[in-house]
Amino acid sequence: MSGADTSHRDYVGLLYRTHHGWLQARLRRYPGSSSYAEDIAAETFTQLLSVGQGMSIREPRALLTTIARRLIYQRWRRRDVEQAYLMKMQHELALCSPSPEALAQAHQTLQMIDALLDGLPQKVRNTFLLSRVNGLTYPEIAAQLGISRRSVSDYMSLALGRCLISDAALPKQSPFITRDSL
């Protein structure tokens, strides 16, 4: 470390010992900054320390206040951006979240479908659910269940036949599963 580095560091250390308490008290007066006044005061001196050597400060309190204000404004801007982002996310979540009524109706529909498929072999039920609930294609279902595409087609015919026979039992509208999607 060169002599200029140590002299600058010593000078900032002197400023810290002399003005840190004053700066912290001053920062507590800003609205919303009292909880982090100590952090901002420390950041202020850190920035001052990172400034080039050989700097003579005529009015150290004015400079410290200016640096601290800029840091406060940066925090406020960051907080505003974060709040705007969170509000946007809440709004988007509200738009894509189904209502409790829609969830209840979907639950009832799934219970009816489960009752309709009751008594069918497990592979037929799995095939139907993979197709209609998970949205898999016939080749994807065949690969996942380890059966042929022809078997998938046959199983779907059985399951759809069971659902069509009991078509009157299905609700007229459901937000997730409709008669048309069966």
C-alpha positions in Angstrom: 0.0 0.0 0.0 1.4 3.4 -1.0 1.7 6.4 1.3 -1.1 8.2 -0.6 -3.4 5.2 0.0 -2.8 5.2 3.7 -3.1 8.9 4.1 -6.5 8.9 2.2 -7.6 6.0 4.3 -6.5 7.8 7.5 -8.3 11.0 6.4 -11.6 9.1 5.7 -11.1 7.3 9.1 -10.8 10.7 10.8 -14.0 11.9 9.0 -15.7 8.8 10.1 -14.8 9.3 13.7 -15.8 12.9 13.6 -19.0 12.8 11.5 -20.5 9.3 11.6 -22.8 9.9 14.6 -23.9 13.2 13.2 -24.7 11.7 9.8 -26.5 8.8 11.3 -28.7 11.1 13.4 -29.4 13.2 10.3 -30.4 10.2 8.2 -32.9 9.1 10.8 -34.9 12.2 10.0 -35.6 11.1 6.4 -39.0 9.3 6.2 -38.6 5.6 5.8 -34.8 5.7 6.3 -34.5 5.4 10.1 -34.4 1.7 10.0 -31.4 1.6 7.8 -29.7 4.9 8.7 -26.6 3.0 10.0 -26.3 1.1 6.7 -26.5 4.2 4.6 -24.0 6.0 6.8 -21.6 3.1 6.4 -22.2 3.0 2.7 -21.5 6.8 2.5 -18.1 6.4 4.1 -17.4 3.3 1.9 -18.0 5.4 -1.2 -15.9 8.2 0.1 -13.1 5.7 0.7 -13.3 4.5 -2.8 -12.9 8.0 -4.3 -9.4 8.8 -5.5 -6.6 10.0 -3.2 -5.5 13.5 -2.7 -9.0 14.8 -2.3 -9.3 17.8 0.0 -12.8 18.3 1.4 -13.7 21.8 2.5 -17.2 21.0 3.7 -17.2 17.3 4.8 -20.8 17.4 6.2 -22.2 18.8 2.9 -20.4 16.1 0.9 -21.5 13.3 3.3 -25.1 14.6 3.2 -25.1 14.6 -0.6 -23.7 11.1 -0.9 -26.1 9.8 1.7 -29.1 11.4 -0.1 -28.1 9.8 -3.3 -28.0 6.4 -1.6 -31.4 7.0 0.0 -32.9 7.9 -3.4 -31.3 4.8 -4.9 -33.0 2.7 -2.2 -36.3 4.4 -2.8 -36.2 3.9 -6.5 -35.2 0.2 -6.0 -38.1 -0.2 -3.5 -40.6 1.4 -6.0 -39.5 -0.9 -8.8 -39.8 -3.9 -6.5 -43.3 -2.9 -5.4 -44.4 -2.3 -8.9 -43.1 -5.7 -9.9 -44.8 -7.4 -7.0 -48.1 -5.7 -7.8 -47.9 -6.8 -11.4 -47.2 -10.4 -10.3 -50.2 -10.3 -7.9 -52.4 -8.9 -10.7 -51.3 -11.6 -13.1 -51.8 -14.3 -10.5 -55.3 -13.0 -9.8 -56.1 -13.2 -13.5 -55.0 -16.8 -14.0 -56.1 -18.2 -10.6 -59.5 -19.9 -10.9 -62.2 -18.9 -8.5 -63.3 -21.1 -5.7 -66.5 -21.9 -7.5 -64.6 -22.9 -10.7 -62.3 -25.2 -8.5 -65.3 -26.8 -6.9 -66.9 -27.4 -10.2 -63.7 -28.9 -11.6 -63.5 -31.1 -8.5 -67.1 -32.3 -9.0 -66.4 -33.0 -12.7 -63.3 -35.1 -11.9 -65.3 -37.0 -9.3 -68.0 -37.8 -11.9 -65.4 -38.9 -14.4 -63.8 -41.1 -11.7 -67.2 -42.6 -11.0 -67.8 -43.2 -14.8 -64.4 -44.9 -15.2 -64.9 -47.0 -12.1 -64.9 -50.7 -13.0 -62.7 -50.2 -16.1 -59.3 -51.8 -16.1 -56.5 -49.6 -14.6 -54.7 -49.3 -17.9 -57.9 -47.9 -19.5 -58.3 -45.4 -16.7 -54.6 -44.4 -16.9 -54.8 -44.0 -20.6 -57.9 -41.8 -20.4 -56.4 -39.6 -17.6 -53.1 -39.2 -19.4 -54.9 -38.1 -22.5 -57.6 -35.8 -21.1 -56.1 -34.5 -17.9 -52.4 -34.4 -18.7 -52.9 -33.7 -22.4 -50.5 -36.4 -23.7 -50.7 -37.6 -27.2 -51.3 -41.3 -28.1 -47.6 -42.0 -28.9 -46.6 -40.3 -25.6 -49.1 -42.4 -23.6 -48.0 -45.6 -25.4 -44.3 -44.8 -24.5 -45.2 -43.9 -20.9 -47.4 -47.0 -20.2 -45.3 -49.4 -22.3 -48.2 -50.4 -24.6 -48.8 -50.1 -28.3 -50.5 -47.1 -30.0 -53.3 -49.5 -31.0 -53.9 -50.4 -27.4 -54.0 -46.7 -26.5 -56.7 -46.2 -29.2 -58.7 -49.2 -28.0 -58.5 -48.0 -24.4 -59.6 -44.5 -25.3 -62.5 -45.9 -27.2 -63.6 -47.9 -24.1 -63.3 -45.0 -21.8 -65.0 -42.5 -24.2 -67.8 -45.0 -24.7 -68.4 -45.2 -21.0 -68.4 -41.4 -20.8 -70.8 -41.0 -23.7 -73.2 -43.5 -22.3 -73.4 -41.4 -19.1 -73.3 -38.1 -20.9 -76.3 -36.8 -19.0 -74.4 -37.2 -15.7 -71.7 -34.7 -16.8 -72.3 -31.0 -15.9 -73.2 -28.8 -18.9 -70.1 -26.5 -18.4 -66.8 -27.0 -16.6 -63.9 -24.6 -16.7 -61.3 -27.3 -17.1 -62.9 -30.4 -18.5 -65.8 -30.2 -20.9 -67.9 -32.8 -22.7 -66.2 -31.7 -25.9 -62.8 -32.4 -24.5 -63.8 -36.0 -23.6 
